[in-house]
Amino acid sequence: MDHRAQSPSVWWRLAPALLAFLFAVSVLPVIFLGNDLTSEGYDQQIAHLPAIEQFAAQLPAPDLSGYPSATGPGYHLLLAVPARLGFGVQWLRVLSSLAGLGLVLLAWRGAARAAGPGVAFALALPLACSTYVLSGSAWLTTDMLSVLVGSAIVLMAACAVPDRRSFLALAVLLAAALSIRQTNVFLAVPIMAAGILGSPLGRSASDAEQWHGDEPRRWARLAWACLALLPGTLLLLALVRAWGGLVPPAFRDMHDRGLNPIAPAYGMALVGVWGGIALLPMGAEVLRAIRAHRPAVVLLALFAVIAAAIPESGWSRDEGRWGGALWQAVKLFPVIEGRSTFLVAAAGVGTVLLSALWIRAAEVRRGRQATVIVMTLLALFVVQAGNSQVWERYFDPAVLVALAWLTALGIDRTRPHSAGRAVLGAVILAAVQLGISALGYWAPAFGLIAVP
């Protein structure tokens, strides 16, 4: 028997099982044996658990005009049902953790479509080791369910044929995403991108973005994309009217104090830091992609640096610029006239790497899928400027999913060495994420270090 021929089918079964096992041993002991001395544990106690208990007591007619959370009520309503049935906090946390597991498996599945199940296993490891994925899964937070539904929208918009059935599913998913977090308005971008690329307007896209699934192009696809936005838009408008603002009253002073314009540059800086680690073994291939399109890449990087060089980009708890490894790194580097030198440089690197990943995907005729993913990521960064708090937990999981998918899209049979280098880079990044999780997740949860 040819084991090389059998290995792909083995990996289709083995990879998700291994990811599920690793996730379980990382999350379940914390749920049943750990304490709540983390940021997510604090949020659970002051916001999400009280909101769930409030809705559980009010079922079947919960009051959505005021509750102790800054987000939409979808997550809390979902868990209010088992809470009403008598589930304790620990078992509610177990149910909630399934969203984190689903996100890891979805990230693997999306990467496996392009790079195969074995390579995709490695590409999903940084996400599975992320402190924000593990913490967001171990405690009651909206984070993982929000990113899971959002990632499902992106994957469907990028890879599914844009027909009526797809847009009906996208409409349901978008409404669900907006019920969980109002900042998920950025998910209108991948839906509209799929509609535009599947319409006659898509013929004006670059040759690398032409895809057989968009044929035959019809104006009806653009119309369906617009209609897919309607249920979610009406739901969000109803919530805003009930709240009397963009955020429920209890958290308006924290999250709705005005724009935080550093958010887009911060998101791009995360791409630069995590992408720089993951793509280090692929340095020669990345440089070749950049050289092939040097003028455009340099122009984009220059734009990112200028955008990042806005005043007041240094660490500041009062201004919502804190929380996470990236802000800790910002504190270590000079701040010149209110401008973080680290953030400016990292944002420029992030733009270059994101461009290189798109170029690599386009070279193997996957530009259409890469375009949807990149546009969605940029939309996320822009929309997060509407949140007064620029915390890494709002960006990190989505960035890691996007890096896994974009790296996978650039791998095919014409690049036999890319897969191995991508796997090496992913393992290195996973080790870094694991180290951060040891300090920010396991150690506080088991009382090994004090939380400041």
C-alpha positions in Angstrom: 0.0 0.0 0.0 1.3 3.5 -0.9 1.2 5.4 2.4 1.8 8.7 0.5 -1.4 8.1 -1.4 -3.2 7.3 1.8 -1.9 10.2 3.9 -4.2 12.9 2.5 -7.3 10.9 3.4 -5.8 10.1 6.8 -5.2 13.8 7.5 -8.8 14.7 6.6 -9.8 12.6 9.6 -6.8 13.1 11.9 -6.3 16.9 11.7 -9.7 17.9 13.0 -9.5 15.2 15.7 -6.1 16.5 16.9 -7.2 20.1 16.9 -10.3 19.2 18.9 -8.2 17.2 21.4 -5.7 20.1 21.8 -8.5 22.5 22.2 -10.2 20.4 24.8 -7.1 19.9 27.0 -6.4 23.7 26.8 -9.9 24.8 27.7 -11.8 22.2 29.8 -9.3 22.1 32.8 -9.5 25.9 33.1 -13.4 25.8 33.0 -13.6 23.1 35.8 -10.5 23.8 37.9 -9.3 27.4 37.2 -10.3 30.7 38.7 -11.7 33.8 37.0 -8.6 36.1 37.4 -8.3 37.0 33.7 -9.7 39.9 31.6 -12.2 37.5 30.1 -13.1 36.1 33.5 -13.7 39.6 34.8 -15.9 40.4 31.8 -17.9 37.2 32.4 -18.6 38.2 36.0 -19.6 41.9 35.5 -21.2 41.7 32.0 -22.0 38.5 30.2 -23.1 36.2 33.0 -25.4 38.9 34.5 -26.9 39.5 31.1 -27.5 35.8 30.5 -29.1 35.5 34.0 -31.2 38.6 33.4 -32.6 37.3 30.0 -33.1 33.8 31.5 -35.3 35.3 34.2 -37.2 37.4 31.7 -37.9 34.7 29.1 -40.0 34.5 27.0 -40.1 38.3 26.8 -36.6 39.7 27.6 -36.1 43.4 27.9 -33.4 44.3 25.2 -33.4 48.1 26.0 -30.9 47.8 28.8 -28.6 45.0 30.1 -25.0 44.8 31.4 -23.1 44.3 28.1 -21.7 46.5 25.4 -22.7 44.1 22.7 -25.8 42.9 20.9 -28.0 40.4 22.9 -27.7 37.4 20.5 -25.1 35.5 22.5 -26.8 36.1 25.8 -30.2 35.1 24.5 -28.8 31.9 23.1 -27.3 30.9 26.5 -30.3 32.2 28.4 -32.3 29.1 27.3 -30.0 26.5 28.9 -29.6 28.8 31.9 -33.3 28.9 32.3 -33.3 25.1 32.1 -31.0 24.9 35.1 -27.5 24.7 33.5 -24.8 25.9 35.9 -22.1 28.4 35.0 -19.5 25.8 34.3 -21.7 23.9 31.8 -22.7 27.2 30.2 -19.0 27.9 29.7 -18.7 24.4 28.1 -21.5 25.2 25.7 -20.0 28.6 25.0 -16.5 27.0 24.3 -18.0 25.1 21.3 -17.9 28.4 19.4 -14.1 28.5 19.9 -13.7 24.9 18.8 -15.9 25.7 15.8 -13.7 28.6 14.8 -10.5 26.6 15.0 -12.1 23.8 12.8 -13.5 26.3 10.4 -10.1 28.0 10.0 -8.6 24.5 9.3 -11.3 23.7 6.8 -10.9 26.9 4.9 -7.1 26.4 4.7 -7.5 22.8 3.7 -9.5 23.7 0.7 -6.4 25.3 -0.8 -3.4 23.7 0.8 -4.6 20.2 1.9 -5.5 18.9 5.4 -2.0 18.4 6.7 -0.6 21.8 5.9 -3.9 23.4 7.0 -3.5 21.7 10.4 -0.2 23.6 10.9 -1.7 26.8 9.6 -4.6 26.6 12.2 -2.2 26.0 15.1 -1.5 29.7 15.8 -5.2 30.3 16.1 -5.7 27.3 18.3 -2.9 28.5 20.6 -4.0 32.1 20.8 -4.6 33.5 24.3 -7.7 35.3 23.0 -9.2 32.2 21.5 -8.5 30.1 24.6 -9.7 32.8 27.0 -12.7 33.7 24.9 -13.6 30.0 24.9 -13.0 29.2 28.6 -15.1 32.1 29.9 -18.5 33.5 28.9 -17.7 36.1 26.2 -19.2 37.1 22.9 -15.8 36.9 21.2 -15.7 33.4 19.7 -19.3 33.2 18.5 -18.9 36.6 16.8 -15.7 35.6 15.0 -17.0 32.2 14.2 -20.1 33.6 12.4 -18.1 36.3 10.8 -15.5 33.8 9.5 -18.2 31.6 8.1 -19.5 34.6 6.2 -16.1 35.4 4.8 -15.4 31.8 3.7 -18.8 31.5 2.0 -18.5 34.9 0.3 -14.9 34.0 -0.9 -15.4 30.4 -2.0 -19.0 29.6 -2.6 -20.7 30.2 -6.0 -22.7 33.5 -5.5 -26.1 32.1 -6.2 -29.5 32.7 -4.5 -29.0 29.9 -2.0 -25.6 31.4 -0.9 -27.0 34.9 -0.4 -30.0 33.5 1.6 -27.5 31.8 3.9 -25.3 34.9 4.1 -28.4 37.0 5.0 -29.1 34.7 7.9 -25.5 34.7 9.1 -25.2 38.5 8.8 -28.3 39.0 10.9 -26.9 36.5 13.5 -23.5 38.3 13.5 -25.1 41.7 14.0 -27.3 40.3 16.9 -24.1 39.3 18.6 -21.9 42.4 18.0 -23.0 45.6 16.3 -19.4 46.2 15.0 -20.0 43.2 12.7 -21.3 45.7 10.1 -18.0 45.3 8.4 -19.3 41.9 7.2 -21.4 43.7 4.6 -18.2 44.1 2.7 -17.6 40.4 1.7 -21.2 39.9 0.9 -21.2 42.9 -1.5 -17.8 41.8 -2.9 -19.3 38.5 -3.8 -22.3 40.2 -5.4 -20.1 42.6 -7.4 -17.7 39.9 -8.6 -20.6 37.7 -9.6 -22.2 40.5 -11.6 -21.1 42.0 -15.0 -19.1 44.5 -12.9 -16.8 41.6 -12.0 -15.4 41.5 -15.6 -13.6 44.7 -14.8 -11.6 43.0 -12.1 -8.0 41.9 -12.7 -7.3 38.8 -14.7 -6.1 37.1 -11.5 -9.5 37.7 -9.8 -11.6 36.0 -12.5 -13.1 32.8 -11.2 -15.3 30.2 -13.0 -17.7 30.2 -10.1 -18.8 33.8 -11.0 -19.9 32.7 -14.4 -22.3 33.3 -15.9 -22.3 36.8 -14.4 -25.8 38.3 -13.7 -27.1 41.5 -12.3 -29.4 39.4 -10.2 -26.4 38.4 -8.1 -25.7 42.0 -7.1 -29.4 42.5 -6.3 -29.3 39.4 -4.1 -26.2 40.7 -2.3 -28.0 44.0 -1.5 -31.1 42.1 -0.3 -28.9 39.9 1.9 -28.0 43.0 3.9 -31.6 44.0 4.6 -32.5 41.6 7.5 -29.4 42.4 9.5 -29.7 46.2 8.8 -33.3 46.2 10.1 -32.3 44.2 13.2 -29.4 46.6 14.0 -31.6 49.6 13.5 -34.2 48.1 15.9 -31.5 47.4 18.5 -30.0 51.0 18.2 -33.5 52.4 18.7 -34.1 50.2 21.8 -30.7 51.3 23.2 -31.0 54.9 22.3 -27.5 54.8 20.8 -24.9 52.5 19.3 -24.2 50.7 22.5 -26.5 49.6 25.4 -26.6 52.3 28.1 -24.6 50.5 30.7 -21.3 50.5 28.7 -21.8 53.7 26.6 -19.2 55.7 28.5 -16.5 53.0 27.9 -17.1 52.1 24.3 -19.0 55.0 22.7 -16.9 58.0 23.8 -15.9 58.9 20.2 -13.7 57.5 17.4 -10.3 56.0 18.0 -8.6 56.6 14.7 -5.5 54.5 15.5 -7.5 51.3 15.1 -6.8 50.7 11.4 -3.1 51.1 11.8 -3.2 49.0 14.9 -4.8 46.1 13.0 -2.3 46.4 10.2 0.5 46.4 12.8 -0.8 43.1 14.1 -0.6 41.7 10.6 3.0 42.9 10.5 4.0 41.3 13.7 2.3 37.9 13.4 2.7 37.8 9.6 6.4 38.7 10.0 6.9 35.7 12.2 4.8 33.3 10.2 6.3 34.3 6.8 10.0 34.4 8.0 10.8 31.0 6.5 9.2 32.1 3.2 11.3 35.3 3.1 12.8 34.7 -0.4 9.3 33.9 -1.9 7.8 37.0 -0.2 10.6 39.2 -1.5 10.1 37.9 -5.0 6.4 38.7 -4.9 7.1 42.2 -3.7 9.7 42.8 -6.4 7.3 41.8 -9.1 4.9 44.6 -8.0 7.3 46.9 -6.3 5.7 50.3 -7.1 2.3 49.3 -5.9 3.5 47.7 -2.7 5.8 50.6 -1.8 2.9 53.0 -2.4 0.6 51.0 -0.2 3.3 50.7 2.6 3.9 54.5 2.4 0.1 55.1 2.8 0.0 52.8 5.8 2.9 54.5 7.5 1.3 57.9 7.0 -2.0 56.7 8.3 -0.2 55.2 11.3 1.7 58.3 12.1 -1.3 60.1 13.6 -0.8 61.8 16.9 -1.6 59.9 20.1 -0.7 56.4 19.1 1.2 55.4 22.2 0.0 53.2 25.0 -2.7 54.9 27.1 -5.2 53.1 29.3 -7.3 56.2 29.6 -7.6 56.5 25.8 -8.4 52.7 25.3 -4.9 51.9 23.9 -4.0 49.0 26.1 -4.5 45.3 26.6 -2.4 42.6 24.8 1.1 41.9 23.7 1.2 44.5 20.9 0.5 47.4 23.3 3.1 46.1 25.6 5.6 46.1 22.7 4.6 49.7 21.9 5.6 50.7 25.5 9.1 49.4 24.9 9.9 51.7 21.9 10.2 55.5 21.6 7.1 57.6 21.2 7.9 60.8 19.2 5.5 63.6 19.6 2.7 61.2 20.5 3.5 58.8 17.6 4.6 55.3 18.4 7.6 54.4 16.3 6.9 50.7 16.7 3.3 50.9 15.6 4.2 53.0 12.5 6.9 50.5 11.5 4.8 47.5 12.1 1.9 48.9 10.2 4.1 49.5 7.2 5.5 45.9 7.4 1.9 44.6 7.7 0.8 46.3 4.5 3.8 44.9 2.6 3.1 41.4 3.9 -0.6 41.6 3.2 0.2 42.7 -0.3 2.7 39.8 -0.8 0.1 37.3 0.4 -2.4 38.6 -2.1 0.1 38.6 -4.9 1.1 35.0 -4.2 -2.6 33.9 -4.2 -3.2 35.9 -7.4 -0.2 34.2 -9.1 -2.0 30.8 -8.7 -5.4 32.1 -9.9 -6.8 32.5 -6.4 -6.9 36.3 -6.5 -10.7 36.4 -6.2 -10.8 34.5 -2.9 -7.8 36.5 -1.6 -9.5 39.8 -2.5 -12.6 39.0 -0.5 -10.5 38.1 2.6 -8.2 41.2 2.4 -11.1 43.6 1.8 -13.0 42.1 4.8 -9.9 42.4 7.1 -9.4 46.1 6.1 -13.1 46.7 6.7 -12.8 45.2 10.2 -9.9 47.5 11.0 -11.8 50.6 9.8 -15.0 49.7 11.7 -13.1 49.1 14.9 -12.2 52.8 14.9 -15.8 53.4 16.0 -15.0 51.6 19.3 -13.3 53.8 21.9 -11.3 50.8 23.1 -8.6 49.5 20.8 -8.0 46.1 22.5 -6.0 43.3 20.8 -8.8 40.8 21.5 -11.0 42.6 19.0 -8.5 42.0 16.2 -6.3 39.0 17.0 -8.5 36.0 16.1 -9.6 37.5 12.8 -6.1 38.4 11.8 -4.8 34.8 12.6 -7.7 33.3 10.6 -7.0 35.6 7.6 -3.2 34.8 7.7 -3.9 31.1 7.7 -6.3 31.4 4.7 -4.2 33.8 2.7 -1.0 31.7 3.2 -3.0 28.6 2.1 -4.3 30.3 -1.0 -0.7 30.9 -2.2 0.3 27.2 -2.0 -0.2 24.9 -5.0 1.5 22.1 -6.9 3.7 24.6 -8.8 5.4 25.6 -5.5 6.5 22.3 -3.9 8.7 24.0 -1.3 6.1 26.6 -0.2 4.1 24.1 1.9 7.0 23.1 4.1 8.1 26.6 4.7 4.6 27.7 5.5 4.3 24.9 8.0 7.6 25.9 9.6 6.5 29.5 9.9 3.1 28.5 11.3 4.7 26.3 13.9 7.0 29.1 15.0 4.1 31.5 15.3 2.1 28.9 17.2 5.0 28.6 19.7 5.0 32.3 20.2 1.2 32.3 20.7 1.6 29.4 23.2 4.2 31.4 25.2 1.8 34.4 25.4 -1.0 32.1 26.4 1.1 30.5 29.2 1.6 34.0 30.7 -1.8 35.5 30.0 -4.2 32.6 30.2 -3.0 29.5 32.1 -0.8 31.1 34.7 -3.5 33.6 35.9 -6.3 31.0 35.7 -4.4 28.6 38.0 -3.1 31.4 40.3 0.6 31.0 39.2 1.0 34.8 38.6 -1.0 37.8 39.8 -3.0 39.8 37.4 -2.1 43.5 37.5 
